[in-house]
């Protein structure tokens, strides 16, 4: 894992087309802005995990339906 220090309004660039900007620092919270192409999905980790759980759940439902036929 790469660990970087950034101040407000400083940014990092990933793969030439994704930019992460420190928008605000307030207490123990940091607000980040993400600029990425439309085709690149960007999610908070908990949302990403929920999407993956949902996809895995649907996949097991489909296989269970096929077994019952």
C-alpha positions, 0 to 999 in steps of 0.5 A: 500500500502506498501511503501519501500525505496531502494537504487541502487542495492537493491531489494525487493522480492515478493512471493519468485519468483519475484524480483524487483531491483533498477537498476539506479536512475537518477534525478527524474527517477528510473530504475527497473529490474524485475525478474519473472517466464515466466508465470507471466505477467509483464507490465508497468501500461499504457500498462496493462491498454491498454490491459484491455481496448482492452480486454473489447472492444473486449468483448463488440464487441462480445456481440454486434455481438451476439445481432444482430444475 
